[in-house]
Amino acid sequence: MVACVDLEAVRESLFRHARVVAKIARDYGFAVPTSAAELGHALIASFDQARGAEGHSGSLGASDVFRAAVRALGSNNRSWSSFLHREPELRANLLDYDPAATASALRSGALQIDDIMRCLPGVTGPADARATARWAQLLADAPDYHAALLQLRDGLSRTKARRSELPLLTAVILGSGSAGPNGAEPPKGLTSWKAPGMGPILGSEFLRNLHWSAFKPDRHLQRLLARWFPDVLPACCSRGRVLSQLLGTRRADLSRFLEYSLLGIAVTPASSSFTEVDNLVWALGAYVEKRGRESARCYRA
């Protein structure tokens, strides 16, 4: 029997201490839950990512894509709760996530980079604000970006990659600017697939915001999954090398992203989505099983 994450144990640990439950509810703006299952559901809903394995099958508008990109940048090296508290102001500054109107306002001086940066606190704020401005211009130049993204995924499905691996490959292409194994053309009006301000991890978060089922293997995910499943990791590293060759890259950061995304896929229960497991394990690492203070509790099922 293949080992997988025990999500019931994860939910129970998150719910065990009233102080932790109250803090999570306060951070993410929902009522204090009365059960572990209710907490898990509310937490996942607050991220607005879990919808379906394939994301939106139809084409989304530029405003939807802009919102997904901004929310991904908003998660960069800052607590998600701090971003949520500032998102209403950011949304207003970005004219309800209208990329063409935002790009025009930036050109005219009606909107300044500093206006965006105030809503993105932390050391990466300046870079994230500049990337937000570049996304606005990118989507103004390529309003059919989402349709092109679906075409990119369809092209990758004709390679030797497995269906569950398509978001990983797409995230690497967005994070590196690679043309991919099929030499996929970027959207009309753009010279590259490189996503402004994003490596593969934020690229994966961007896709998750478009409701693709995937992992964002940040430090919490990598630490806990490696701790719980050291026996599963070697096979994922081997498969990661195959995918790296498929993409024509030997970059260490891209390889590590692939390996830990594959580990997440391998240990996801059959009844759960990758995004659900990612959200819950991330919360566990951020609030309970903190670095250097991990418990001996077993989270394998």
C-alpha positions in Angstrom: 0.0 0.0 0.0 1.4 3.4 -1.0 2.0 5.8 1.9 0.1 9.1 1.7 -0.5 12.2 3.9 -2.9 11.6 6.7 -5.1 14.6 6.2 -7.3 13.8 9.2 -4.3 13.9 11.4 -3.3 17.3 9.8 -6.7 18.7 10.5 -6.7 17.4 14.0 -3.4 19.0 14.8 -4.5 22.3 13.4 -7.6 22.2 15.5 -6.0 20.9 18.7 -5.2 24.2 20.3 -7.9 26.9 20.7 -5.3 29.7 20.4 -4.1 28.3 17.0 -7.6 27.9 15.7 -8.5 31.5 16.8 -5.4 32.9 15.1 -6.0 31.1 11.8 -9.6 32.2 11.8 -8.5 35.8 12.5 -5.7 35.7 9.9 -8.0 34.4 7.1 -11.2 36.2 8.1 -13.6 33.4 8.8 -15.7 32.5 11.9 -14.0 30.4 14.5 -14.8 26.8 13.4 -16.3 24.2 15.8 -14.6 21.1 14.3 -11.4 20.0 12.6 -13.3 19.3 9.4 -14.9 22.7 9.4 -11.5 24.4 10.0 -10.0 22.5 7.1 -12.8 23.4 4.8 -12.7 27.1 5.8 -9.0 27.3 5.4 -9.0 25.8 1.9 -11.9 28.0 0.9 -10.0 31.1 2.0 -7.3 30.5 -0.6 -9.9 30.2 -3.4 -7.7 27.7 -5.3 -9.4 24.3 -5.0 -11.8 23.9 -7.9 -10.7 21.1 -10.2 -7.8 19.1 -11.5 -7.8 20.8 -14.8 -8.6 24.3 -13.8 -10.8 26.4 -16.1 -11.3 24.5 -19.4 -12.6 27.6 -21.0 -10.6 30.8 -21.7 -10.5 33.4 -18.9 -10.3 37.1 -19.4 -7.2 39.3 -18.8 -8.7 40.6 -15.5 -9.0 37.0 -14.1 -5.4 36.3 -15.1 -4.2 39.6 -13.7 -5.8 38.8 -10.3 -4.2 35.4 -10.3 -0.8 36.8 -11.0 -1.1 39.6 -8.4 -2.2 37.1 -5.7 0.7 34.9 -6.5 3.1 37.8 -6.2 1.3 38.8 -3.0 2.2 35.4 -1.5 5.9 36.0 -2.1 7.9 36.1 1.3 5.0 37.6 3.2 2.2 36.0 5.3 -0.9 35.4 3.3 -3.0 37.0 6.1 -1.0 40.3 5.7 -1.7 40.3 2.0 -5.4 39.6 2.5 -5.7 42.6 4.9 -4.3 44.9 2.2 -5.9 43.4 -0.9 -8.9 45.7 -1.0 -6.7 48.7 -1.3 -4.5 47.0 -3.8 -7.5 45.9 -5.9 -8.7 49.6 -5.9 -5.2 50.8 -7.0 -5.2 48.2 -9.8 -8.7 49.4 -10.9 -10.5 46.2 -10.0 -7.7 44.1 -11.6 -8.1 45.7 -15.0 -4.6 45.3 -16.6 -5.1 47.6 -19.6 -6.5 50.4 -17.3 -3.7 49.8 -14.8 -1.0 50.0 -17.5 -2.6 53.2 -18.8 -2.7 54.7 -15.3 1.0 53.8 -14.7 2.0 55.4 -18.0 0.0 58.6 -17.3 1.3 58.9 -13.7 -2.1 58.5 -12.2 -0.8 55.4 -10.5 2.7 55.0 -9.1 4.7 52.0 -8.3 4.8 53.2 -4.7 1.0 53.0 -4.6 1.3 49.3 -5.4 4.3 48.8 -3.1 2.5 50.1 0.0 0.1 47.1 -0.3 2.9 44.6 -0.6 5.0 44.9 2.6 8.3 43.2 3.2 11.7 43.0 1.6 10.3 41.8 -1.8 7.7 44.5 -1.9 9.6 46.7 -4.5 10.3 43.8 -6.8 6.7 42.5 -6.5 5.3 45.9 -7.2 7.4 46.3 -10.3 6.4 42.8 -11.4 2.8 43.7 -10.9 3.3 46.6 -13.3 4.9 44.4 -15.8 2.0 41.9 -15.6 -0.4 44.8 -16.3 1.5 45.7 -19.4 1.9 42.1 -20.5 -1.8 41.4 -20.3 -2.6 44.7 -22.0 -0.4 43.5 -24.9 -1.6 39.9 -24.8 -5.3 39.9 -23.7 -5.6 36.3 -24.9 -2.9 35.1 -22.5 -5.1 32.4 -20.9 -6.1 30.8 -24.2 -2.4 30.6 -25.1 -1.7 29.0 -21.7 -4.2 26.3 -22.3 -2.6 25.7 -25.7 0.8 25.4 -24.0 -0.6 22.7 -21.6 -2.3 20.9 -24.5 1.1 20.8 -26.3 2.8 19.4 -23.2 0.1 16.7 -23.0 1.5 15.3 -26.3 4.9 14.6 -24.7 5.8 11.7 -22.4 4.7 13.7 -19.3 1.9 12.3 -17.2 -1.3 14.2 -16.9 -0.5 15.1 -13.3 2.8 16.5 -14.3 1.5 19.1 -16.8 1.2 21.9 -14.3 4.7 21.3 -13.1 6.1 21.6 -16.6 4.1 24.7 -17.2 5.3 26.3 -14.0 8.9 25.6 -15.0 8.4 27.2 -18.4 6.7 30.3 -16.8 9.5 30.5 -14.2 12.4 30.1 -16.6 11.1 31.4 -19.9 12.0 28.1 -21.6 10.1 27.3 -24.8 9.5 23.8 -23.5 10.0 20.5 -25.3 7.7 21.4 -28.2 9.2 24.9 -28.7 5.8 26.4 -27.8 5.3 30.0 -29.1 4.5 32.6 -26.4 1.2 34.5 -26.6 0.9 36.9 -29.5 2.5 40.2 -28.6 5.1 38.6 -26.3 8.6 37.5 -26.9 8.9 34.9 -24.1 6.9 32.8 -21.7 8.8 34.2 -18.7 6.3 35.3 -16.1 7.3 38.7 -14.5 8.7 38.3 -11.0 8.1 34.6 -10.8 10.3 31.5 -10.6 8.7 28.0 -10.8 7.3 28.1 -7.3 5.4 31.4 -7.8 4.6 30.2 -11.3 2.9 27.2 -9.7 1.0 29.5 -7.3 -0.2 31.5 -10.3 -1.6 28.4 -12.0 -3.2 27.3 -8.7 -4.9 30.7 -8.6 -6.3 29.8 -12.0 -7.6 26.6 -10.3 -5.0 24.2 -11.7 -4.4 21.4 -9.2 -0.7 21.6 -8.3 1.8 22.0 -5.5 3.7 25.1 -4.5 6.6 23.3 -2.7 7.8 26.2 -0.5 10.0 25.8 2.5 7.2 24.4 4.7 6.1 21.8 2.2 9.7 20.7 1.5 10.6 20.4 5.1 7.6 18.4 6.2 7.2 16.1 3.2 10.9 15.3 3.3 10.6 14.5 7.1 7.5 12.3 6.7 8.4 10.5 3.4 12.2 10.1 3.1 11.6 6.7 1.5 9.4 8.1 -1.3 11.7 11.0 -2.2 14.4 9.1 -4.1 11.9 7.9 -6.8 10.7 11.4 -7.2 14.2 12.7 -7.7 14.7 10.1 -10.4 11.5 11.1 -12.1 12.5 14.8 -11.7 15.6 14.1 -13.7 13.6 12.7 -16.5 11.4 15.8 -16.6 14.4 18.1 -16.4 15.8 16.3 -19.5 12.4 16.7 -21.2 12.6 20.4 -20.5 16.2 20.6 -21.5 17.4 22.1 -18.2 19.9 21.2 -15.5 19.2 24.2 -13.2 19.3 23.1 -9.6 16.3 25.2 -8.5 14.1 23.9 -11.3 15.1 20.3 -10.5 14.3 20.8 -6.8 10.9 22.3 -7.6 10.1 19.3 -9.8 11.3 16.7 -7.2 9.2 18.1 -4.3 6.2 18.7 -6.5 6.4 15.1 -7.6 6.8 14.1 -3.9 3.6 16.0 -3.1 1.8 14.2 -6.0 3.0 10.8 -4.9 1.7 11.2 -1.3 -1.6 12.8 -2.0 -4.6 10.6 -1.0 -6.7 9.4 -3.9 -9.7 11.2 -2.6 -8.0 14.6 -2.4 -6.6 17.2 -4.8 -3.0 18.3 -4.8 -4.0 21.8 -3.9 -6.0 20.7 -0.9 -3.0 18.7 0.5 -0.7 21.7 -0.2 -2.9 24.2 1.6 -3.4 22.0 4.7 0.3 20.9 5.0 1.4 24.5 4.5 -0.8 25.7 7.3 0.4 22.9 9.6 4.0 24.0 8.9 3.2 27.6 9.4 1.2 27.3 12.6 1.9 24.1 14.4 4.8 22.0 13.1 7.3 24.9 12.9 10.9 24.6 11.9 13.0 23.2 14.7 9.9 22.4 16.8 8.4 19.5 14.8 6.6 16.9 16.9 7.0 13.1 16.7 3.4 12.7 15.5 2.9 10.5 12.5 1.3 12.1 9.5 1.5 9.1 7.2 -1.6 7.0 6.3 
